[in-house]
């Protein structure tokens, strides 16, 4: 399946179940890249660790990036052929450290994601997130447009064999009238039509309910990366800072977020128990997930992918019902279901506010964002910031690896404060400004995370030392736990003040 030359017949390393043999040595750069990935256990995280520390390793990693795009793009071509009305949009930049995520929308989008995941699983024996750091998503809140070129740019040209079947070349021709590539001798791939965003409720009560649900969705991201004790302490601190007239409403939202998180844990644990074995008896749902994340992390990804597809189908069923009988109740339910489905998607935003803020921040997007949505984004960026602090045990590495979400949470906080006219204490404004400088796109932390400029190829230990010095110089902080404590205290104050203005 993975070789490009039909004459390749030998291998000396492990390969995915169902794959055709891959030679250990070859002049074909694609097959050589496949061999390098196999040496890293078909694990993208391990490949980055193994190959990104030297000039030779850097070139090896670039060969994997090219191999990933070639393989995934070929699967996307097949998706377009199987689901002709599908829109396909790739997300993010192409760097040694970036992922390669895809959003699909249009007729059959959920089936397309399921087909991709099932096919990849059969060919590799693992999930695409594990092997390639690639995830497929269906449209959530925003309208989608394709940016996926047909066919992929490749030195082999448009008449190159379709990846996955080297014996059946499928030539493509460019249709100047529609600006699309079309498979010769095959059914046409129709140009995409105009896409629409998720339906919104029309009434004020419906909009209020939907805003409540999206607020809860953002808070659920925070809850995911806090223990029960941390969550309870944080919520208690926030309520203490909140205007007494609003405390009951705030408590309701935070309790609901805790409840949604508990439901997501229960559903994931049940899916894992159905598919896997080997765990000790008597574990709680959270303990079962933690056990498999330590011993079989790919099994957790597989379970989440299946839950994501299942819950996305529920969203599409509700949207189909809304199309027939448009009611506020169905519009609110579809948005609520979308957020819950995204709880199971890998590395996804849960709330409409986070999506609109990040997409709306792109030049020329024309997307409006409300004050309440900026607060949603702030809370969700905070959750992802906590995730990065949690996933990197060494403080210096955590400092620069969390820089992307630090930048976004500061931007969302500043916009929420400005949009509501909320006032912060001088010490909180000072901390927010210092965090803004640390998370700025031109500052060293984000450049280290992206391996830009002089940080390209710098050893992790040196980057960690530099990041620690940056935090010590700016804030007198050398430990990520202290950073977490100070950011959470600031977050509680921002939430209290902004919620006080939102009413």
C-alpha positions in Angstrom: 0.0 0.0 0.0 2.8 2.4 0.9 5.4 1.9 -1.7 5.4 3.7 -5.1 7.3 1.1 -7.0 5.5 -2.2 -7.6 8.9 -4.0 -7.6 9.6 -3.2 -3.9 9.3 -6.5 -2.1 11.5 -6.6 1.0 11.4 -4.9 4.4 13.4 -5.1 7.6 11.1 -3.2 10.1 7.6 -3.2 11.5 4.9 -1.8 9.3 1.2 -1.3 9.7 -1.1 -4.2 9.5 -2.2 -4.7 5.8 0.6 -2.6 4.4 2.7 -3.8 1.5 6.4 -4.2 2.4 8.7 -1.2 2.4 12.4 -1.5 1.7 14.9 -0.5 4.3 17.0 1.3 1.8 15.8 3.0 -1.4 16.5 6.0 -3.6 12.8 6.9 -3.7 12.4 9.8 -1.2 8.8 8.9 -0.4 9.7 5.3 0.5 12.7 6.5 2.5 10.4 8.8 4.5 8.0 5.9 5.1 11.0 4.0 6.5 11.9 6.8 8.8 8.4 7.0 10.2 8.4 3.3 10.8 11.6 3.7 12.8 9.8 6.2 15.0 7.1 3.6 15.7 4.6 5.3 13.3 4.3 8.0 15.9 4.6 11.7 14.8 5.5 12.9 18.3 8.3 10.4 18.5 9.4 11.3 15.0 9.7 15.0 16.0 11.6 14.1 19.1 14.0 11.8 17.1 14.6 13.9 14.0 14.3 17.6 15.0 17.6 18.0 16.9 20.2 18.3 14.2 20.5 19.6 10.6 20.4 16.1 9.2 17.5 15.2 11.4 15.7 18.4 10.3 15.9 17.4 6.7 14.6 13.9 7.7 11.7 15.6 9.4 10.9 17.7 6.3 10.8 14.5 4.3 8.1 13.3 6.7 6.2 16.5 6.4 6.2 16.1 2.6 5.3 12.4 2.9 2.4 13.2 5.2 1.0 15.8 2.9 1.3 13.5 -0.1 -0.4 10.6 1.6 -3.2 12.6 3.3 -3.9 14.7 0.1 -4.3 11.5 -1.9 -6.9 10.3 0.6 -8.6 13.7 0.3 -8.7 13.4 -3.4 -10.5 10.1 -3.0 -12.9 11.7 -0.6 -13.8 14.3 -3.2 -14.4 11.5 -5.7 -16.6 9.6 -3.3 -18.4 12.6 -2.0 -18.5 15.0 -5.0 -20.2 17.9 -3.1 -17.6 17.9 -0.3 -15.7 21.0 0.6 -12.2 20.4 2.0 -10.2 23.0 3.8 -6.7 22.4 5.2 -5.9 24.4 8.4 -2.7 25.9 9.6 0.8 26.5 8.3 3.4 24.0 7.0 6.3 23.8 9.4 8.3 21.1 11.1 6.2 21.4 14.3 2.7 22.1 12.8 -0.1 19.6 12.5 -2.1 19.0 9.3 -5.7 19.3 10.1 -8.6 19.2 7.7 -12.2 20.4 7.9 -14.8 18.9 5.5 -18.3 20.1 5.0 -21.2 19.6 2.6 -23.3 16.5 1.8 -21.9 13.4 3.5 -19.3 15.2 5.6 -19.7 12.9 8.6 -19.6 9.8 6.4 -16.4 11.2 4.8 -14.7 11.6 8.2 -15.7 8.1 9.2 -14.5 6.7 5.9 -11.1 8.5 6.3 -10.7 7.3 9.9 -11.7 3.7 9.1 -9.5 3.5 6.0 -6.5 5.0 7.8 -7.0 2.6 10.8 -7.1 -0.4 8.5 -3.9 0.6 6.6 -1.8 1.7 9.6 -3.3 0.0 12.6 -3.3 3.4 14.3 -5.2 6.7 14.2 -4.1 9.5 11.9 -3.6 11.8 14.9 -1.0 9.4 16.2 0.8 8.7 13.0 0.6 12.1 11.3 -0.8 14.6 13.8 -3.7 14.9 11.4 -7.3 15.1 12.3 -10.5 15.5 10.1 -13.3 17.6 11.4 -16.8 18.4 10.1 -18.1 21.9 9.9 -19.1 23.3 13.3 -20.3 26.9 13.6 -18.8 28.8 10.6 -19.4 28.5 6.9 -16.6 26.7 5.1 -14.8 27.2 1.8 -12.4 24.8 0.1 -8.8 25.7 -0.3 -7.7 22.2 -1.3 -6.1 22.1 -4.8 -6.9 19.3 -7.2 -4.7 17.5 -7.8 -1.9 18.1 -5.2 1.2 19.8 -6.5 3.7 17.1 -7.0 6.9 16.6 -9.1 5.3 13.6 -10.7 2.7 15.9 -12.4 -1.1 15.6 -12.6 -0.9 12.3 -14.4 0.8 10.6 -11.4 -0.7 7.4 -10.0 -3.3 7.9 -7.3 -1.6 7.1 -4.0 -2.8 3.8 -2.6 -3.2 2.1 -6.1 0.0 2.5 -8.0 -1.3 0.3 -10.9 -4.2 2.5 -11.8 -3.1 6.0 -13.0 -6.0 8.5 -12.9 -5.2 11.6 -15.0 -6.8 14.9 -14.2 -7.6 17.9 -16.4 -8.3 21.5 -15.5 -11.7 22.9 -16.3 -11.2 26.6 -17.0 -14.9 27.4 -16.9 -15.2 26.3 -13.2 -11.6 26.6 -12.1 -11.6 23.0 -10.8 -9.6 19.9 -11.6 -11.7 17.0 -12.9 -10.9 13.3 -13.1 -10.7 12.2 -16.7 -13.2 9.6 -17.6 -14.9 9.7 -14.2 -18.0 11.4 -12.9 -17.5 15.2 -12.5 -16.7 16.8 -9.2 -19.2 19.6 -9.0 -17.9 23.0 -7.9 -19.0 23.8 -4.4 -22.0 26.0 -3.7 -22.4 28.7 -1.2 -22.0 27.5 2.4 -23.9 28.8 5.4 -23.1 29.1 9.1 -24.9 27.2 11.8 -28.5 28.2 12.3 -29.1 30.8 15.0 -32.3 31.1 17.2 -34.4 34.1 16.3 -36.0 34.9 19.7 -34.3 36.7 22.6 -35.0 33.7 25.0 -33.5 31.4 22.3 -30.4 33.5 21.9 -30.0 33.7 25.7 -30.2 30.0 26.0 -27.7 29.5 23.2 -25.3 31.9 24.8 -25.6 30.0 28.1 -24.7 26.8 26.3 -21.7 28.2 24.6 -20.4 29.8 27.8 -20.7 26.3 29.4 -18.9 24.7 26.5 -15.9 27.1 26.9 -15.8 26.4 30.6 -15.9 22.7 29.9 -12.5 23.0 28.2 -11.1 24.5 31.4 -12.6 21.7 33.5 -10.9 19.1 31.3 -7.5 20.2 32.5 -8.3 20.8 36.1 -8.7 18.3 38.9 -12.0 18.3 40.8 -10.2 20.1 43.7 -8.6 22.7 41.5 -11.9 23.3 39.7 -13.9 23.7 42.9 -11.2 26.1 44.3 -11.2 28.2 41.2 -15.0 28.4 41.0 -15.2 29.4 44.6 -12.6 32.1 44.1 -14.5 33.4 41.1 -17.8 33.5 42.9 -16.2 35.4 45.8 -15.1 38.1 43.3 -18.5 38.3 41.6 -21.2 40.8 42.4 -23.5 39.2 44.9 -26.5 39.7 42.6 -24.9 37.5 39.9 -23.4 34.8 42.0 -26.3 32.3 41.6 -26.1 32.6 37.8 -22.3 32.1 37.8 -22.6 29.1 40.1 -25.2 27.5 37.8 -22.9 27.9 34.7 -19.8 26.4 36.5 -21.9 23.5 37.9 -23.2 22.8 34.4 -19.7 22.8 32.9 -18.7 20.3 35.6 -21.7 18.1 34.7 -21.0 18.2 30.9 -17.4 17.3 31.6 -18.5 14.3 33.8 -20.8 13.2 30.9 -17.9 13.3 28.4 -15.7 11.3 30.8 -18.4 8.7 31.3 -19.0 8.4 27.5 -15.3 8.1 26.7 -14.7 5.5 29.5 -17.6 3.4 28.2 -16.2 3.5 24.6 -12.8 2.5 25.9 -14.2 -0.3 28.0 -16.1 -1.6 25.0 -13.0 -1.7 22.7 -10.0 -2.4 25.0 -8.9 -4.7 27.7 -6.0 -5.1 30.1 -7.0 -2.4 32.6 -7.2 -3.3 36.3 -10.7 -3.9 37.7 -12.5 -1.3 39.8 -11.2 1.8 38.1 -13.4 4.9 37.9 -14.1 6.4 34.4 -11.3 9.0 34.8 -8.9 6.4 36.1 -9.6 4.1 33.1 -8.9 6.9 30.7 -5.7 7.8 32.5 -4.6 4.2 32.4 -5.1 3.9 28.7 -3.5 7.3 28.0 -0.4 6.0 29.7 -0.4 2.5 28.3 -2.4 2.7 25.0 -2.7 6.4 24.0 -3.8 5.5 20.5 -6.7 3.6 21.9 -8.0 6.8 23.6 -7.7 8.6 20.3 -9.6 5.8 18.5 -12.4 6.0 21.1 -12.6 9.7 20.8 -12.7 9.6 17.0 -15.6 7.2 17.1 -17.5 9.2 19.7 -16.9 12.3 17.6 -18.4 10.7 14.5 -21.4 9.3 16.5 -22.2 12.7 18.1 -21.7 14.6 14.9 -24.4 12.4 13.3 -26.7 13.5 16.0 -26.0 17.1 15.1 -26.7 16.5 11.5 -30.0 14.8 12.4 -31.1 17.8 14.4 -30.1 20.1 11.6 -32.1 18.1 9.1 -35.1 18.4 11.4 -34.5 22.1 11.7 -34.4 22.4 7.9 -37.8 20.9 7.7 -39.3 22.7 10.7 -37.2 25.7 11.7 -37.7 26.3 15.4 -35.6 28.0 18.1 -35.6 24.8 20.1 -34.0 22.9 17.3 -31.5 25.7 16.6 -30.4 25.8 20.2 -30.2 22.0 20.4 -28.0 21.8 17.3 -25.5 24.3 18.7 -25.5 22.5 22.1 -24.9 19.2 20.4 -22.2 20.7 18.2 -20.3 21.8 21.3 -20.6 18.4 23.0 -19.5 16.6 19.8 -16.4 18.9 19.8 -15.6 17.7 23.4 -14.6 14.4 21.8 -12.8 15.8 18.8 -9.0 15.9 19.0 -7.5 19.4 19.6 -10.8 21.2 18.8 -12.4 24.3 20.2 -15.7 23.6 21.9 -17.4 27.0 21.8 -18.7 29.3 19.0 -16.9 32.2 20.7 -13.5 30.7 20.4 -14.0 29.7 16.8 -15.3 33.2 15.8 -12.5 35.0 17.7 -9.6 32.9 16.2 -11.1 32.9 12.7 -12.3 36.4 13.0 -8.8 37.6 13.9 -7.7 36.7 10.3 -7.3 39.7 8.0 -10.3 40.4 5.9 -12.5 37.8 7.5 -15.4 40.1 8.1 -16.6 38.0 11.1 -18.2 39.8 14.0 -17.6 38.8 17.6 -19.7 39.8 20.5 -18.4 40.6 24.0 -19.9 37.4 25.4 -18.1 35.4 22.6 -14.8 37.1 23.5 -15.3 35.9 27.1 -16.0 32.4 25.8 -12.8 32.5 23.8 -10.8 33.8 26.8 -12.1 30.9 28.9 -11.4 28.3 26.2 -7.9 29.7 25.4 -7.2 29.5 29.2 -8.2 25.8 29.1 -5.8 25.1 26.3 -3.1 27.1 28.1 -3.6 24.9 31.1 -3.4 21.8 28.9 0.0 22.8 27.6 1.3 23.5 31.1 0.1 20.1 32.1 1.5 18.2 29.2 5.1 19.5 29.6 6.4 18.5 33.0 9.6 20.7 32.8 8.8 24.4 33.5 11.0 26.0 30.9 9.6 23.8 28.1 6.0 24.5 29.3 6.7 28.2 29.3 7.4 28.3 25.5 5.1 25.5 24.4 2.1 27.3 26.0 3.0 30.6 24.2 0.4 30.3 21.4 -2.6 30.0 23.8 -1.1 32.7 26.1 -1.1 35.0 23.2 -4.7 34.2 22.3 -6.1 34.3 25.9 -4.5 37.7 26.4 -6.0 39.0 23.2 -9.5 37.6 24.0 -9.3 39.1 27.5 -8.3 42.6 26.3 -11.1 42.5 23.7 -13.7 41.3 26.2 -12.7 44.1 28.7 -12.8 46.7 25.9 -16.1 45.5 24.5 -17.9 45.6 27.9 -16.1 48.6 29.4 -15.1 46.5 32.4 -12.5 48.0 34.7 -9.6 46.0 36.1 -7.3 46.8 39.1 -4.0 48.3 38.3 -2.1 45.2 39.3 -4.3 43.0 37.0 -3.8 45.4 34.1 -0.1 45.3 34.7 0.0 41.5 34.7 -2.1 41.3 31.6 0.2 43.7 29.8 3.3 41.7 30.9 1.7 38.4 29.7 0.8 40.2 26.4 4.5 41.0 25.9 5.6 37.4 26.7 3.0 35.9 24.4 3.5 38.4 21.5 4.1 36.9 18.1 7.5 38.7 17.8 8.7 37.6 21.3 11.1 34.8 21.9 8.6 32.3 23.4 6.4 31.9 20.4 9.4 31.9 18.1 10.9 29.1 20.1 7.6 27.2 19.9 7.7 27.6 16.1 11.4 26.9 15.8 11.8 30.2 14.0 15.0 32.2 13.3 17.9 31.4 15.7 15.8 28.9 17.6 15.5 26.6 14.7 17.4 23.5 15.8 18.2 24.8 19.2 18.2 22.0 21.8 15.2 21.8 24.1 17.3 22.4 27.2 18.7 25.7 25.8 15.2 26.8 24.8 13.9 25.9 28.2 16.6 27.9 29.9 15.9 30.9 27.7 12.2 30.7 28.4 12.7 30.5 32.1 14.9 33.5 32.0 12.2 35.4 30.1 9.6 34.7 32.7 12.0 35.4 35.6 12.9 38.8 34.1 9.3 39.8 33.3 7.4 38.3 36.3 9.9 36.9 38.7 8.5 33.4 37.9 10.7 30.3 37.4 8.1 27.6 38.1 5.1 26.7 35.9 2.9 26.0 39.0 3.4 29.6 40.1 2.5 30.8 36.6 -0.6 28.7 36.6 -1.6 30.1 40.0 -1.2 33.7 38.9 -3.0 33.3 35.6 -5.9 31.5 37.3 -6.3 34.4 39.8 -6.2 36.9 36.9 -8.8 34.8 35.0 -11.1 34.8 38.0 -10.9 38.6 38.2 -11.4 39.1 34.5 -14.5 36.7 34.5 -16.0 38.5 37.5 -15.5 42.0 36.0 -16.6 41.1 32.5 -19.6 39.1 33.6 -20.6 42.0 35.8 -20.9 44.2 32.7 -22.6 41.5 30.6 -25.3 41.2 33.2 
